[in-house]
């Protein structure tokens, strides 16, 4: 018999106390997290409320995901909406955990994209004539990017960048910092750590990374 996931390890966290704000990634709007308020938490279920206008379609029966981050690990909680009630102007939902995935913090293997991804960027604080450039995404993980560029960029620079993932029809926007710089065939190869990324973008990047990892293409 499979173990039943429990929310007990998270109950003491202030984010799950009554009135706490959480963001849910839903299958109905993967690119736009649903903002919800914690009404009650138990080891076996979670009661949330959210503004009815934020979701025009019922979530009943769907699996939603909640990202939980601590100093030691990143946790993804998958929960199924088993009850939903409209109490205008909000909806109340009862969710039960279906799976809990944890990954220790630290750098994961860098994978090569399965198509060419151009990465326009802006160097924060640079002079206007030097601030803009474009590179190509060579490898990536959910926390780091390897970008090749002919532009002049230094270690320590902060880059505001964007790139498009055709599989998901989604442009990701992120703030990054250059932590390493090498040269290959006359071009700079930058190692960037992602310093700021909205949850909706983080979820899409994570999905793409998992897709590549499962395909074995980078083995």
ZAMARGU-4260 file (C-alpha; in steps of 0.2 Angstrom, whole numbers, plus 5000, padded with zeros to 4 digits):
<rodrens>
0) 5000/5000/5000 | 5007/5017/4995 | 5011/5029/5009 | 4998/5043/5011 | 5007/5060/5009
5) 5006/5071/5025 | 5007/5090/5027 | 5013/5088/5045 | 5031/5093/5041 | 5024/5110/5035
10) 5010/5114/5048 | 5022/5124/5059 | 5028/5136/5045 | 5020/5153/5046 | 5016/5152/5028
15) 5003/5139/5031 | 4995/5148/5046 | 4978/5155/5045 | 4978/5170/5034 | 4995/5165/5026
20) 4996/5169/5007 | 5001/5155/4995 | 5003/5154/4976 | 4996/5139/4967 | 5001/5133/4950
25) 4985/5126/4941 | 4983/5116/4925 | 4970/5129/4919 | 4982/5143/4920 | 5000/5136/4921
30) 5008/5153/4917 | 4998/5163/4930 | 4998/5157/4948 | 4982/5158/4958 | 4984/5168/4974
35) 4975/5160/4988 | 4973/5162/5007 | 4975/5148/5020 | 4959/5146/5030 | 4964/5130/5039
40) 4978/5116/5038 | 4978/5098/5044 | 4990/5084/5041 | 4978/5077/5028 | 4970/5092/5020
45) 4971/5111/5017 | 4957/5123/5016 | 4960/5138/5005 | 4950/5153/4999 | 4953/5163/4983
50) 4944/5177/4974 | 4931/5169/4962 | 4935/5181/4948 | 4953/5174/4948 | 4947/5157/4941
55) 4931/5157/4930 | 4932/5138/4929 | 4930/5126/4943 | 4946/5117/4950 | 4936/5103/4957
60) 4946/5087/4953 | 4961/5095/4947 | 4979/5093/4954 | 4987/5110/4959 | 5005/5113/4964
65) 5013/5123/4978 | 5031/5127/4979 | 5039/5127/4996 | 5057/5133/4998 | 5068/5132/5014
70) 5086/5135/5016 | 5090/5116/5014 | 5078/5111/5000 | 5064/5115/4987 | 5048/5105/4989
75) 5034/5104/4977 | 5017/5099/4985 | 5004/5092/4973 | 4986/5093/4980 | 4970/5088/4973
80) 4955/5099/4974 | 4941/5087/4982 | 4928/5100/4987 | 4925/5118/4981 | 4911/5130/4986
85) 4907/5147/4981 | 4904/5160/4995 | 4904/5176/4985 | 4916/5185/4982 | 4927/5170/4986
90) 4928/5152/4983 | 4933/5139/4997 | 4942/5124/4992 | 4947/5108/5001 | 4963/5100/4995
95) 4972/5084/4999 | 4990/5080/4996 | 4994/5068/4982 | 5013/5068/4981 | 5027/5078/4989
100) 5043/5080/4979 | 5059/5086/4987 | 5076/5091/4980 | 5091/5096/4990 | 5097/5114/4986
105) 5113/5114/4976 | 5117/5115/4958 | 5108/5102/4947 | 5116/5095/4930 | 5116/5108/4916
110) 5106/5102/4901 | 5106/5107/4883 | 5090/5114/4875 | 5082/5104/4861 | 5081/5119/4850
115) 5090/5136/4848 | 5085/5149/4861 | 5090/5167/4859 | 5093/5177/4875 | 5091/5196/4873
120) 5098/5204/4889 | 5101/5221/4897 | 5116/5225/4908 | 5109/5234/4923 | 5119/5250/4927
125) 5128/5250/4911 | 5129/5265/4899 | 5115/5265/4886 | 5127/5261/4872 | 5134/5246/4881
130) 5118/5240/4891 | 5110/5229/4878 | 5115/5213/4870 | 5110/5195/4864 | 5116/5178/4868
135) 5112/5160/4865 | 5106/5148/4878 | 5119/5134/4878 | 5114/5124/4894 | 5103/5127/4909
140) 5096/5121/4925 | 5081/5127/4936 | 5094/5139/4945 | 5108/5142/4932 | 5110/5147/4914
145) 5125/5145/4902 | 5124/5159/4889 | 5136/5162/4874 | 5138/5180/4868 | 5149/5191/4858
150) 5144/5206/4870 | 5155/5213/4883 | 5149/5207/4900 | 5159/5206/4916 | 5159/5194/4931
155) 5148/5202/4944 | 5136/5211/4931 | 5117/5209/4934 | 5108/5205/4918 | 5089/5207/4915
160) 5085/5194/4902 | 5071/5185/4893 | 5070/5170/4882 | 5055/5161/4873 | 5051/5143/4876
165) 5041/5137/4860 | 5035/5121/4868 | 5026/5131/4881 | 5023/5147/4870 | 5030/5157/4885
170) 5043/5170/4886 | 5052/5169/4903 | 5059/5185/4911 | 5072/5184/4924 | 5086/5194/4934
175) 5103/5185/4934 | 5120/5188/4940 | 5136/5183/4930 | 5146/5171/4941 | 5159/5164/4929
180) 5166/5169/4912 | 5176/5159/4900 | 5180/5160/4881 | 5176/5148/4867 | 5180/5151/4849
185) 5182/5170/4852 | 5165/5171/4861 | 5161/5174/4879 | 5153/5160/4888 | 5144/5166/4904
190) 5138/5156/4919 | 5123/5165/4926 | 5114/5162/4943 | 5095/5166/4943 | 5092/5179/4956
195) 5074/5183/4953 | 5061/5174/4944 | 5042/5174/4946 | 5034/5158/4951 | 5025/5156/4935
200) 5041/5157/4925 | 5050/5146/4937 | 5037/5132/4935 | 5038/5133/4916 | 5057/5132/4917
205) 5056/5117/4929 | 5044/5108/4918 | 5055/5110/4902 | 5070/5105/4912 | 5061/5089/4919
210) 5055/5085/4901 | 5073/5085/4894 | 5080/5075/4909 | 5066/5062/4907 | 5070/5061/4888
215) 5088/5056/4891 | 5093/5067/4877 | 5107/5075/4887 | 5114/5058/4894
</rodrens>
